[in-house]
Amino acid sequence: MDKQRIQAFADKVYDDMAGTMAVGMAYAGVKTGLFGTMAGKGAMTCADVVAASGLEPRYVEEWLNGMAAGGYLDYDADAETWSLPDEHAYLLASQGTDHFMGGLFFMGTSLLAVAPQVAEAFATGGGVKFEHFGPDCVNGLDMLNHGSYAQRFTGYWLQTLPDVVARLESGGRALDFGCGSGRACIALAKAFPEADVVGLDIDAHSVAMARAMAEDAGLADRIAFVAADIASFAPEEKFDLICACDCVHDLADPHGTLAAIRSLLKPDGTLFVAEPKAADRLEDNMTPLGTVFYGFSIFHCMTQSLANGGPGLGTCMGPARTEALLRDAGFGSVEILDIKSQTNLFYAARV
């Protein structure tokens, strides 16, 4: 055997473990508000951070040390002070923006929490249903989506569909399928005050969260949130726009669900789909982002589908499979939209 290769791989394993521990510590930094406490404050002693945060000194000290070792904080050994660089605060203490990355830490810890159940499913089949991931997972998804929907959804993504925008401006109807915490619905209601907006999700906790968000935004009377599956959803009128963002690959019955969605569209309506920006071939997904996608798939997306008797399409099903699913469900026109994103591909499907 090649001893250098053994050592190189051992180093990689330690690097991966370091990254995993950094995710856990960063989760604590977001959850407790420590990153926000340090943002814009410059150099701080441990006592400064404790005083500003009101948290337990020993935990704060060890967290500061760990985040400095992991490269999240800067440390001045002579002054014994820690600081959060502005460039790091831009990503770690900016909740509600489209560049906030804190949701990833919530997702990472939520997904690894179900690793024992997922590992068992390798032998027994099935998987872990969404409701078993807990509130941190719902909050993590909301953190990931909040800024993008608030700042990009209607002002950038939907602008690639001017006919849809025109209809919504004149009082059209929009449905967000798999609405989660309701961020897309809120963005639609704000951007198109004449439009009727509906959010549909099978998860009651997410729908309750969405209703609370809409209430806080002063839009409770503008958005109807429904906790139901697509099979039991029977609106009085059809829709000009239906959105399915980051959920098609999760479905237990993708063909049946997409066909049901198609039946809810007006004859000239549009289905807007966002899916992870994974390639069709494994060799094109062998990147750090690809590793993240496959991990999300095993511990979240694929396992949910399998838990509900689905095909387990997974996060990396790719554009060819996505287009085939849409066409098989009766959509005659499918196009990938010219929208720049590091993590997603966007589709418009019409009958």
C-alpha positions in Angstrom: 0.0 0.0 0.0 0.9 3.6 -0.6 1.8 5.1 2.9 1.6 8.6 1.6 -1.9 8.0 0.3 -2.9 6.5 3.7 -1.6 9.6 5.5 -3.2 12.0 3.0 -6.6 10.2 3.5 -6.1 10.3 7.3 -5.5 14.0 7.1 -8.7 14.4 5.0 -10.7 12.5 7.7 -9.4 14.8 10.4 -10.3 17.8 8.1 -13.8 16.5 7.7 -14.2 15.9 11.4 -12.9 19.4 12.1 -15.6 20.8 9.7 -18.3 18.8 11.4 -17.3 20.1 14.8 -17.1 23.7 13.3 -20.7 23.3 12.1 -21.8 22.3 15.6 -20.0 25.2 17.2 -21.3 27.6 14.6 -24.8 26.3 15.2 -24.4 27.3 18.8 -23.1 30.7 17.7 -26.3 31.4 15.7 -28.7 29.8 18.2 -27.3 31.8 21.1 -26.8 35.0 19.2 -23.0 35.0 19.8 -22.1 35.9 16.3 -24.6 38.8 16.4 -23.1 39.8 19.8 -19.6 40.1 18.3 -20.5 41.6 14.9 -19.1 45.1 14.5 -17.5 45.1 17.9 -13.9 44.6 17.0 -11.6 42.9 19.5 -13.3 41.6 22.6 -12.1 39.7 25.6 -13.9 36.7 26.9 -15.3 38.8 29.7 -16.6 41.3 27.1 -18.4 38.6 25.2 -19.9 37.2 28.4 -21.0 40.6 29.6 -22.6 41.4 26.2 -24.3 38.0 25.7 -25.3 37.1 29.3 -24.1 33.5 28.6 -22.2 31.1 30.8 -18.5 32.1 30.9 -17.0 28.6 30.5 -19.1 27.8 27.5 -18.3 31.1 25.9 -14.6 30.7 26.5 -14.5 27.2 24.9 -16.6 28.4 22.0 -14.3 31.3 21.3 -11.4 29.0 21.4 -13.0 26.5 19.0 -14.3 29.1 16.6 -10.8 30.7 16.5 -9.2 27.3 15.8 -11.7 26.7 13.1 -11.1 30.0 11.3 -14.4 31.6 12.1 -13.0 34.1 14.6 -9.6 36.0 14.6 -7.5 35.7 17.8 -4.9 38.1 19.1 -2.6 36.0 21.3 -0.8 39.0 22.8 -4.0 40.8 23.8 -6.0 37.7 24.4 -8.9 39.0 22.4 -11.2 37.5 19.8 -12.9 39.3 16.9 -15.5 38.4 14.2 -14.2 39.8 10.9 -16.7 41.9 9.1 -16.5 39.6 6.1 -17.5 36.7 8.3 -20.2 38.7 10.1 -21.6 39.4 6.6 -22.4 35.7 6.3 -22.9 34.7 10.0 -24.8 37.7 11.6 -27.1 38.8 8.8 -30.3 36.8 9.3 -33.0 37.8 6.8 -30.6 38.6 4.0 -29.9 36.5 0.9 -26.3 35.9 2.0 -26.9 34.6 5.5 -25.5 31.1 5.9 -26.6 30.3 9.4 -29.4 28.1 8.2 -26.8 25.6 7.0 -25.6 25.0 10.6 -29.2 24.3 11.7 -29.7 21.9 8.9 -26.3 20.2 9.5 -27.1 19.4 13.1 -30.7 18.4 12.4 -29.7 16.0 9.7 -26.9 14.4 11.7 -29.3 14.0 14.6 -31.3 11.4 12.6 -28.1 9.6 11.3 -28.8 6.5 13.5 -32.3 6.1 12.1 -31.1 6.6 8.6 -28.3 4.1 9.0 -30.8 1.6 10.3 -32.9 2.2 7.2 -30.0 1.0 5.0 -30.8 -2.5 6.3 -34.6 -2.3 6.9 -35.8 0.1 4.2 -38.0 3.0 4.8 -36.6 6.2 6.2 -37.2 9.2 8.4 -40.3 11.3 7.9 -40.2 15.1 7.9 -42.0 15.5 11.2 -39.2 13.6 13.0 -36.6 16.2 12.2 -37.8 18.6 14.8 -38.3 22.4 15.0 -34.6 23.2 14.3 -34.9 21.7 10.9 -38.0 23.9 10.1 -36.2 26.9 11.4 -33.1 26.0 9.4 -35.1 25.8 6.2 -36.7 29.1 7.0 -33.3 30.7 7.5 -32.1 29.3 4.2 -35.1 30.6 2.4 -35.9 33.9 4.1 -33.5 36.2 2.4 -33.6 34.6 -1.0 -37.4 34.8 -1.2 -37.5 38.4 0.2 -34.8 39.8 -2.0 -34.7 37.6 -5.2 -38.0 35.7 -5.7 -40.2 38.4 -7.2 -37.6 41.0 -8.0 -35.3 38.6 -10.0 -36.5 35.0 -10.4 -40.1 35.8 -11.6 -38.9 38.6 -13.8 -37.8 36.0 -16.2 -41.5 35.3 -16.7 -43.0 38.6 -17.7 -46.3 37.2 -18.7 -46.7 35.7 -15.3 -45.8 38.9 -13.6 -48.3 40.8 -15.7 -51.1 38.4 -14.7 -50.2 38.7 -11.0 -50.1 42.5 -11.2 -53.6 42.5 -12.6 -55.0 40.2 -10.0 -54.0 36.7 -10.9 -53.8 33.7 -8.6 -50.7 32.1 -7.2 -50.1 28.9 -5.3 -46.9 27.9 -3.5 -46.8 24.2 -3.2 -44.7 23.0 -0.3 -44.8 26.5 1.1 -43.0 25.7 4.4 -42.8 28.8 6.6 -44.5 30.9 3.9 -41.6 33.2 2.8 -42.4 32.8 -0.9 -46.1 33.6 -0.3 -45.2 36.7 1.7 -43.0 37.9 -1.1 -45.7 37.3 -3.6 -48.3 39.1 -1.5 -46.0 42.1 -1.0 -45.0 42.4 -4.7 -48.5 41.8 -6.2 -51.1 43.4 -3.9 -53.9 42.6 -6.4 -53.1 38.8 -6.5 -54.7 36.0 -4.6 -52.0 34.0 -2.9 -52.3 30.5 -1.4 -49.7 28.4 0.4 -50.1 24.6 0.6 -48.0 22.3 2.8 -48.5 18.9 4.3 -46.6 19.8 7.5 -48.9 21.4 10.0 -46.1 22.9 12.1 -44.7 24.7 9.0 -48.2 26.0 8.1 -48.7 27.3 11.6 -45.3 29.1 11.4 -46.3 30.5 8.0 -49.5 31.9 9.4 -47.6 33.6 12.2 -45.1 35.0 9.7 -47.9 36.4 7.6 -49.6 37.9 10.7 -46.3 39.6 11.7 -46.0 41.0 8.1 -49.5 42.4 8.2 -50.6 40.0 5.4 -52.8 37.5 7.2 -55.8 38.6 5.2 -54.0 38.4 1.9 -52.6 34.8 2.1 -54.6 31.6 2.6 -52.4 28.8 4.1 -53.7 25.3 3.9 -52.3 22.3 5.7 -53.2 19.4 3.4 -51.8 17.1 0.7 -52.3 17.8 -3.0 -54.9 15.0 -3.3 -57.3 16.6 -0.8 -56.7 20.2 -1.9 -59.7 21.4 -3.9 -59.6 25.2 -4.6 -62.6 26.9 -6.1 -60.5 28.5 -8.9 -57.4 27.4 -10.8 -54.0 29.3 -10.7 -52.0 31.4 -13.1 -48.8 30.5 -11.3 -47.8 27.5 -9.1 -44.4 27.4 -7.5 -42.7 24.2 -6.3 -39.4 25.2 -4.8 -36.9 22.7 -3.6 -39.5 20.0 -3.1 -40.1 17.9 -6.3 -37.1 15.6 -5.4 -38.7 15.0 -2.0 -42.0 13.7 -3.3 -43.4 10.3 -2.5 -45.4 10.3 -5.7 -43.7 12.7 -8.0 -45.7 11.7 -11.1 -49.1 11.9 -9.4 -48.3 15.1 -7.6 -47.0 16.9 -10.7 -50.0 15.7 -12.6 -52.3 17.1 -9.8 -50.4 20.4 -9.9 -50.9 20.5 -13.7 -54.6 20.0 -13.2 -54.7 23.1 -10.8 -53.2 25.4 -13.5 -55.2 27.5 -15.8 -54.8 26.4 -19.5 -52.2 29.1 -20.0 -50.7 28.9 -16.4 -47.1 28.3 -15.5 -45.4 26.0 -13.0 -42.2 27.5 -11.6 -39.8 24.9 -10.2 -36.6 25.4 -8.2 -34.3 22.3 -7.7 -30.8 21.8 -6.4 -28.1 22.6 -9.0 -26.8 19.1 -9.3 -25.5 17.6 -12.5 -27.0 14.5 -14.1 -23.7 12.5 -13.8 -21.9 11.6 -10.6 -18.5 12.6 -12.1 -19.8 16.1 -12.5 -21.0 16.2 -8.9 -17.7 15.3 -7.3 -17.2 18.7 -5.7 -17.6 20.1 -2.2 -21.2 21.3 -3.1 -21.9 17.8 -4.5 -20.8 16.3 -1.2 -23.2 18.6 0.6 -26.0 17.7 -1.8 -25.5 13.9 -1.4 -25.4 14.3 2.4 -28.6 16.4 2.3 -30.1 13.7 0.1 -29.3 10.7 2.4 -30.1 12.4 5.7 -33.1 14.5 4.6 -34.5 14.5 1.1 -34.2 10.9 -0.1 -35.0 9.4 3.3 -38.3 11.4 3.5 -39.4 10.1 0.2 -38.5 6.5 1.0 -40.2 6.8 4.4 -43.4 7.6 2.6 -43.1 4.8 0.1 -41.7 7.0 -2.6 -38.9 6.5 -5.1 -36.3 8.5 -3.2 -35.3 10.7 -6.1 -32.8 12.5 -4.0 -31.2 15.9 -4.0 -29.0 15.1 -7.0 -31.6 13.8 -9.5 -30.4 16.4 -12.0 -32.0 18.4 -14.8 -32.6 15.5 -17.2 -34.6 13.6 -14.6 -36.4 16.8 -13.6 -37.5 17.6 -17.2 -38.5 14.0 -17.8 -40.8 14.0 -14.7 -42.4 17.3 -15.8 -43.0 16.0 -19.3 -44.4 12.7 -18.1 -46.8 14.6 -15.9 -48.3 16.3 -19.0 -46.2 19.5 -19.3 -45.5 20.0 -23.0 -43.1 22.9 -22.6 -40.2 22.8 -20.1 -37.4 25.3 -20.1 -34.5 26.0 -17.8 -34.6 29.7 -16.9 -31.6 32.1 -17.2 -31.3 32.7 -13.5 -27.9 32.9 -11.9 -27.5 30.8 -8.7 -24.7 28.8 -7.1 -27.1 26.2 -5.7 -30.3 26.0 -7.7 -31.6 25.5 -11.3 -35.0 27.1 -12.2 -37.6 25.7 -14.6 -40.8 27.0 -16.2 -43.2 24.3 -17.2 -46.4 24.9 -19.2 -49.1 22.6 -20.5 
